[in-house]
Amino acid sequence: MYELTKGANVGLAALSDSVDSVVVSLGWTSPTGEGDADVSVLLLDENGKVRSDADFYFYNHPVAADGSVQLLGKTPTGNGNKDRISFDLTAVPDEIARIVVAASRYDGAHFGDLDDLLLTLADSSGEELLRFAIGDTGSVSAFIFGELYRRGGDWKLRAVGQGYDSGLAGLATDFGVDVDDDAAAEEEDLDGAAGVATQVPADHQPAPTPAPAVDRPAPPVLEAVPAPRKPHGSTAAPPQPPARPRTAKKKVTLPKVARKSLADNESWREARLFPVSALKSDRDRETRATSVLLSVMTQIPEFGRRLTAGFGAPAGRMETFTEVSLPHGDSPRRPDGVIRVERAGKLWTALVETKTNGNALKPDQVQAYMDIAARRGYEAVITLSNDVALEGSPLVDVRIDRRRKHKVALRHLSWAEVAHQAHMLIRHEGVGNAAHAWLLQELLHYLQHENSGCHGFQNMGASWVPVRKGIDDETLCQGDPRALEVVESWERLIRQVCLRLGGELGQKVLPVQRSKRGADPEARRSHLADQLCLEGRLQAELRIEDTPGVLAVTADLRTGKLRTSIEFEAPEEGYPLTRAKRLIRRLAEAPADLHIETLVEGETGGPRGTLERLRPEPADLLPRNGAPITGFRLSLFKGMGSSRGNAETGFIRSVDDAVHRFYATVVAHMDRPAPRRASSAQRAATG
């Protein structure tokens, strides 16, 4: 991999033949495990300015109408995040000379509080080509990591490493963006079948009347200016851009409350576009699921683009096919599906191999499709199954011939991820029209039906029962490979829980991976497997956007109990008793068996009790010795399922139910406190 230093540059064509479409990733870690930043992109002309506000892409304007830029979102990496941006360099307008890639922090945070800042660039096959590691950034709230620029007909990347103490607004203004931080907000609700109307990105707007003077892109309608984020806990409406000279086309989501049915009784079954009653075999399920998904992807462009952009597919006209026969040795092979995207006369092609009902991918099948794709010049093989992919733990082992000039990317998609993206569109972000919303609803109904076989991760594996028995009789030893298999299954389950909860809430829900800096995923999982052998517990943490802390999940295999909990700082204002009373009032709708514990400075444990006991006596939460209260811990306990599967009494179902119940009855009623920046001594201690 090519290493860049500050100020250095390199031509992309010298690194790979597959750089028409690239993914740039910006990464960082946090000593506290909670620091984060947001990426932004600016397209600049020869004068170093944006042509209009439409050339500024950030969290409120994440996708270019022409597909040249798409912000793909964050993925967790150890104690931090990696934020990815997809660039289709063939779609970048000719008048664009430079593309600035930056990131910003908010709520008074600075990049000096983050560690291990890193820029990487990968080609269309997913292979990382270069990296730029950034040292001390200082007290800046916006930072330019690098820039792509044209030189002699080719694209190059320069490592910049420049900070701005004026934040995202200052950075954008310097490049010609018209920032209005005082714009007011207003959200419009539509009643009836059309659902809820929201602002829409520029690629779904009706074309404006062309002006005779300068050919410039129209400004984005979806919050095209980086107005300040809503303070945590605030009920004020989010800031919106000033009025534009054209009307935005409404985006449609499904109604929050379902319309009353016209059926006589519950025995009347609603007619469905994708019936499941005729599915008799696994082969039937695989064929039907592939056809249903691929057909919906072609009919709803934003949905198809969401599922393929991270795999290197360009934005363009998509067609999908099923049961295609391709020659391979003595007998032809029939992949379950083919996805083909046309962009500027070029084709991007991916073969699709599908499994349902918990069936495992077959390495020989996937290997055959990789070989076929390499020979035919296809770009990717996409596997689709109930399993959730993990970093550093491939679902299938395939042999890649490095001697071949053409590279084929092997990517995986889980049914849980498909359902998550559909949920995000029809429940929160909206699609182009009511027909598309209904079509996605039909897809979700099919995926969630018990007979479809597309329910996501649903089996803890063959090692689950032996490991539980080994923990019970204390015969499970460190280094046992079965413990590692259970840890990997646990991580897959937690990732699926994050997807489902995030889809329901319309918020980012990510697993927190606490590990030593630089530790690889295999070493981290081995450490967790040893902990499982010693302590008999599986542990995970979930970071939910706009919540007061990290949601922790612990499965104690010795006691058969699940614990969901959250810790948060005590507010600085008010007397201790006032804080305790305020907490009890906020938990008015929480379960009576909720455990509340006071966190006391310098002590391992403080006063505690159930909500039922503390409601009449909030003063019982106060330390007897008057020690300072640093925070509170809220916990719920429930019995965990015993079987390895996803049945009503299974372990997987019990974990999913526990997390959803804890969020709905406890976390959802908690206000996020105002951020309180740690002192330099505290940061040094946590580092």
GIGIBEL-V165017 format. One record per backbone hydrogen bond with DSSP energy under -1.0 kcal/mol. NH is the residue of the N-H (numbers start at 0). CO is the residue of the C=O. E is the energy in kcal/mol with one decimal. If there is no record, write none. Layout:
NH:CO:E + NH:CO:E
This chain:
1:128:-2.7 + 3:130:-2.8 + 6:158:-3.3 + 7:4:-2.4 + 9:156:-1.7 + 11:154:-2.4 + 14:11:-1.7 + 15:11:-1.4 + 21:86:-2.3 + 22:121:-2.2 + 23:84:-2.4 + 24:119:-2.6 + 25:82:-2.7 + 26:117:-2.9 + 27:80:-1.7 + 28:114:-2.8 + 29:78:-1.9 + 37:103:-2.7 + 39:101:-2.4 + 40:56:-2.8 + 41:99:-1.9 + 42:54:-2.2 + 43:97:-3.1 + 44:48:-2.7 + 47:44:-2.0 + 49:174:-2.6 + 54:51:-2.0 + 55:52:-1.6 + 56:40:-3.1 + 60:57:-1.6 + 63:68:-2.9 + 66:63:-1.5 + 69:85:-1.8 + 70:61:-2.6 + 71:83:-2.2 + 74:81:-1.9 + 76:79:-1.8 + 79:76:-1.6 + 80:27:-1.3 + 81:74:-2.5 + 82:25:-3.1 + 83:72:-2.0 + 84:23:-2.4 + 85:69:-3.0 + 86:21:-3.1 + 87:67:-1.6 + 88:19:-2.1 + 90:87:-1.7 + 95:92:-1.8 + 96:43:-2.4 + 97:43:-1.8 + 98:147:-3.1 + 99:41:-2.6 + 100:145:-2.8 + 101:39:-2.8 + 102:142:-2.0 + 103:37:-2.5 + 104:140:-3.0 + 108:105:-1.5 + 110:139:-2.9 + 112:109:-1.5 + 113:110:-1.7 + 114:28:-3.0 + 117:26:-2.1 + 118:131:-2.0 + 119:24:-2.4 + 120:129:-1.8 + 121:22:-2.4 + 122:126:-2.1 + 123:17:-2.0 + 125:122:-1.9 + 128:120:-3.4 + 129:120:-1.3 + 130:1:-2.1 + 131:118:-2.7 + 133:116:-2.7 + 139:137:-1.7 + 140:163:-1.4 + 141:163:-1.7 + 142:102:-2.8 + 143:161:-3.7 + 144:100:-1.7 + 145:100:-1.6 + 146:157:-1.9 + 147:98:-2.4 + 148:155:-2.4 + 149:96:-1.9 + 150:153:-2.9 + 153:150:-1.4 + 155:148:-2.8 + 156:9:-2.5 + 157:146:-2.8 + 158:7:-2.7 + 159:144:-1.5 + 161:143:-1.6 + 163:141:-3.1 + 169:165:-1.3 + 170:166:-2.2 + 171:167:-2.8 + 172:168:-2.4 + 173:169:-2.0 + 175:172:-2.0 + 176:171:-2.4 + 178:176:-1.2 + 182:179:-1.1 + 194:191:-1.4 + 203:200:-1.7 + 204:201:-1.6 + 215:213:-1.2 + 222:220:-1.0 + 226:224:-2.3 + 233:230:-2.2 + 250:197:-1.3 + 251:430:-2.7 + 253:425:-2.8 + 267:264:-1.5 + 278:275:-1.4 + 284:280:-2.0 + 285:281:-2.5 + 286:282:-2.4 + 287:283:-2.6 + 288:284:-2.7 + 289:285:-2.2 + 290:286:-2.1 + 291:287:-2.8 + 292:288:-2.5 + 293:289:-2.6 + 294:290:-2.0 + 295:291:-1.9 + 296:292:-2.2 + 297:293:-1.5 + 298:294:-1.4 + 299:295:-1.9 + 303:299:-2.2 + 304:300:-2.7 + 305:301:-1.6 + 306:302:-1.6 + 307:303:-1.1 + 308:304:-2.4 + 310:307:-1.3 + 311:308:-1.7 + 312:307:-1.8 + 316:341:-1.5 + 318:339:-2.8 + 320:337:-2.4 + 325:332:-3.0 + 330:327:-1.2 + 332:325:-3.3 + 336:351:-1.6 + 337:320:-2.4 + 338:349:-2.8 + 339:318:-2.8 + 340:347:-2.7 + 341:316:-2.6 + 342:345:-2.8 + 345:342:-2.2 + 347:340:-2.6 + 349:338:-2.5 + 350:379:-2.0 + 351:336:-3.1 + 352:381:-2.4 + 354:383:-2.8 + 356:452:-3.1 + 358:355:-2.1 + 365:361:-2.2 + 366:362:-2.8 + 367:363:-2.0 + 368:364:-2.0 + 369:365:-2.2 + 370:366:-2.3 + 371:367:-2.4 + 372:368:-2.7 + 373:369:-2.1 + 374:370:-2.3 + 375:371:-2.3 + 377:372:-2.5 + 378:348:-1.6 + 379:348:-1.6 + 380:408:-2.7 + 381:350:-3.4 + 382:410:-2.8 + 383:352:-2.7 + 384:412:-1.5 + 392:389:-1.7 + 401:399:-1.0 + 403:400:-1.4 + 408:378:-2.5 + 410:380:-2.6 + 412:382:-2.7 + 414:384:-1.7 + 417:413:-1.8 + 418:414:-2.4 + 419:415:-2.1 + 420:416:-2.3 + 421:417:-2.0 + 422:418:-2.6 + 423:419:-2.6 + 424:420:-1.7 + 425:421:-2.4 + 426:422:-2.4 + 427:423:-1.1 + 428:423:-3.0 + 429:424:-3.0 + 430:251:-2.3 + 436:432:-1.8 + 437:433:-2.4 + 438:434:-2.3 + 439:435:-2.3 + 440:436:-1.9 + 441:437:-2.2 + 442:438:-2.0 + 443:439:-2.5 + 444:440:-2.4 + 445:441:-2.1 + 446:442:-2.7 + 447:443:-2.3 + 451:448:-1.7 + 459:643:-2.1 + 463:460:-1.4 + 466:462:-2.3 + 467:463:-2.3 + 468:464:-2.4 + 469:465:-2.5 + 470:466:-2.1 + 471:467:-2.2 + 472:468:-2.4 + 474:469:-2.4 + 475:469:-1.4 + 479:476:-1.6 + 482:479:-1.2 + 484:480:-1.8 + 485:481:-1.9 + 486:482:-2.1 + 487:483:-2.2 + 488:484:-2.1 + 489:485:-2.5 + 490:486:-2.2 + 491:487:-2.1 + 492:488:-2.4 + 493:489:-2.4 + 494:490:-2.1 + 495:491:-2.0 + 496:492:-2.4 + 497:493:-2.3 + 498:494:-1.9 + 499:495:-2.5 + 500:496:-2.6 + 501:497:-2.6 + 502:498:-2.2 + 503:499:-1.8 + 504:500:-2.3 + 505:501:-2.4 + 509:542:-2.2 + 511:540:-3.0 + 512:77:-1.1 + 518:515:-2.4 + 523:519:-2.2 + 524:520:-2.5 + 525:521:-2.0 + 526:522:-2.0 + 527:523:-2.0 + 528:524:-2.4 + 529:525:-2.1 + 530:526:-2.0 + 531:527:-2.1 + 532:528:-2.0 + 533:529:-1.9 + 534:530:-3.2 + 535:531:-2.0 + 537:554:-2.3 + 539:552:-2.2 + 541:550:-3.0 + 542:509:-3.2 + 544:507:-2.5 + 546:543:-1.1 + 550:541:-2.6 + 551:564:-3.0 + 552:539:-3.0 + 553:562:-2.6 + 554:537:-3.0 + 555:560:-2.7 + 556:535:-2.4 + 559:555:-2.0 + 560:555:-1.0 + 561:637:-3.6 + 562:553:-2.7 + 563:635:-2.2 + 564:551:-2.3 + 565:633:-2.0 + 567:631:-2.0 + 569:629:-1.8 + 578:574:-2.2 + 579:575:-2.2 + 580:576:-2.5 + 581:577:-2.4 + 582:578:-2.3 + 583:579:-2.1 + 584:580:-2.2 + 585:581:-2.1 + 586:582:-1.1 + 587:584:-1.4 + 589:586:-1.3 + 593:590:-1.6 + 594:634:-3.1 + 595:608:-2.9 + 596:632:-2.5 + 597:606:-3.0 + 598:630:-2.9 + 600:627:-2.3 + 602:599:-1.9 + 608:595:-1.8 + 610:593:-2.3 + 611:591:-2.1 + 613:609:-2.1 + 614:610:-1.9 + 619:616:-1.8 + 620:617:-2.0 + 621:618:-1.9 + 625:622:-1.2 + 629:598:-2.6 + 630:598:-1.4 + 631:567:-2.2 + 632:596:-2.7 + 633:565:-2.5 + 634:594:-2.4 + 635:563:-2.5 + 637:561:-1.8 + 639:559:-2.3 + 641:648:-1.0 + 649:646:-1.9 + 650:642:-2.7 + 651:644:-1.2 + 653:649:-1.7 + 654:650:-2.1 + 655:651:-2.2 + 656:652:-2.7 + 657:653:-2.2 + 658:654:-2.3 + 659:655:-2.2 + 660:656:-2.6 + 661:657:-2.3 + 662:658:-2.3 + 663:659:-2.5 + 664:660:-2.6 + 665:661:-1.8 + 666:661:-1.8 + 667:662:-3.0 + 668:665:-1.3 + 669:666:-2.0 + 682:678:-2.5 + 683:679:-2.1 + 684:680:-1.9 + 685:681:-2.3 + 686:682:-1.6
